[in-house]
């Protein structure tokens, strides 16, 4: 996967808290570091995100974007 975001944080999804349109995804980066991302429900379904998956949080100045490797 190539992406322009320069700040990539790899971690394990430990919780997905669904809302009506978005979900809060908790990513454990290790060593006590946790980051949360707000992701639309359609993207969670498209990426097939689930607790236990490894994902990458990519940070831009205005947003956090999650990405996973393609099968």
C-alpha positions as CSV (number, residue, x, y, z in Angstrom):
1,X,0.0,0.0,0.0
2,X,1.4,3.4,-1.0
3,X,-0.1,6.5,0.6
4,X,1.0,10.1,1.0
5,X,0.4,10.4,4.7
6,X,3.8,10.6,6.4
7,X,2.7,9.7,9.9
8,X,1.7,6.0,10.1
9,X,1.0,4.3,13.4
10,X,0.5,0.5,13.3
11,X,-1.5,-1.2,16.0
12,X,-4.2,-3.7,17.0
13,X,-7.9,-2.8,17.0
14,X,-9.1,-3.5,20.6
15,X,-12.6,-2.0,20.4
16,X,-15.2,-0.8,17.9
17,X,-17.9,1.3,19.4
18,X,-20.7,1.7,16.8
19,X,-23.0,4.8,16.5
20,X,-25.7,5.5,14.0
21,X,-23.5,6.6,11.1
22,X,-19.9,6.4,12.5
23,X,-18.0,4.2,14.9
24,X,-15.2,4.9,17.3
25,X,-12.3,2.6,16.6
26,X,-9.7,2.1,19.4
27,X,-6.2,1.2,18.2
28,X,-3.6,-0.1,20.6
29,X,-0.2,1.0,19.4
30,X,1.7,-0.8,22.2
31,X,3.6,0.4,25.3
32,X,0.4,1.9,26.7
33,X,-0.3,4.1,23.6
34,X,-3.9,4.2,22.4
35,X,-5.4,6.2,19.5
36,X,-9.0,6.5,18.5
37,X,-10.4,7.1,15.0
38,X,-13.9,8.0,14.0
39,X,-14.8,5.9,10.9
40,X,-18.0,5.8,9.0
41,X,-19.9,2.5,9.3
42,X,-19.7,1.8,5.5
43,X,-15.9,2.0,5.7
44,X,-15.7,-0.4,8.6
45,X,-17.8,-2.9,6.5
46,X,-15.7,-2.2,3.4
47,X,-12.4,-2.8,5.2
48,X,-14.0,-5.7,7.2
49,X,-12.5,-4.2,10.4
50,X,-12.9,-6.3,13.5
51,X,-11.4,-6.4,17.0
52,X,-8.0,-8.1,16.9
53,X,-7.2,-6.9,13.4
54,X,-3.9,-5.0,12.8
55,X,-4.5,-1.6,11.2
56,X,-2.5,1.5,10.4
57,X,-3.6,4.9,11.6
58,X,-2.4,7.5,9.1
59,X,-2.4,11.1,10.4
60,X,-2.8,14.2,8.4
61,X,-3.0,17.6,10.0
62,X,-6.8,17.5,9.9
63,X,-7.8,13.9,10.1
64,X,-6.9,10.3,11.0
65,X,-7.4,7.7,8.2
66,X,-7.2,3.9,8.8
67,X,-5.8,1.5,6.3
68,X,-5.4,-2.3,6.1
69,X,-3.4,-4.5,3.7
70,X,-5.4,-5.9,0.9
71,X,-5.8,-9.7,0.7
